[in-house]
Amino acid sequence: MSQRAVYKTTNAEYLDRALQSPDDVQQALARLTDASSLVERAEALVSSGDLPDNSATDLADFSNRMNGGTFEQIVRAGFREAMQLAIQRGQPIETFWVTATGVDFELHICEGRRSVVLFFFVPRQEERKYGSTRALARSWVVRLDDEAVLPGVPRKHLGDSIVKIQSSGEGGWPGGDLY
């Protein structure tokens, strides 16, 4: 059965902290422009202790699965557009990862009242577990109960076969410790 997940990763949480003010965003835009690759930039952030040890390797692996060059182009172009919008609006940027039903990687930009929001839509791979137990931000799904969806994950029954399942963050989806 196909399922979706909306979650934060440790990389997304880093970006959320780093892109809080127009000055932060302006500086990040310059770093994005100067970096020869996103993986190289992630490696520098791992070396400085700003990202967990496996972050650059995870990003490189993910980029390769998403047709590396295209992934890099989409992320750079999308972030450039989102950063310019955030600077114009004087807003922070917030990022989320979302498993998608399609086969293409996409980056969506949403103009919110309090922030510019980026959604990374990633193609669903049945064998892969989504979510992050390393991220501090927690995510939940509220849905009809179906034991085939996220089997073994604790459920909070909300009545009439509706359940709330934690899909990301500490204490969430067992084995979903990617990113």
Secondary structure, 3 states (H helix, E strand, C coil): CCCCCEECCHHHHHHHHHCCCHHHHHHHHHHHHHCCCHHHHHHHHHHCCCCCCCHHHHHHHHHHHCCHHHHHHHHHHHHHHHHHHHHHHCCCEEEEEEEECCCCCEEEEEECCCCEEEEEEEECCCCCCCCCCCCCCCEEEEEECCCCCCCCCCEEEEECCEEEEEEECCCCCCCCCCC
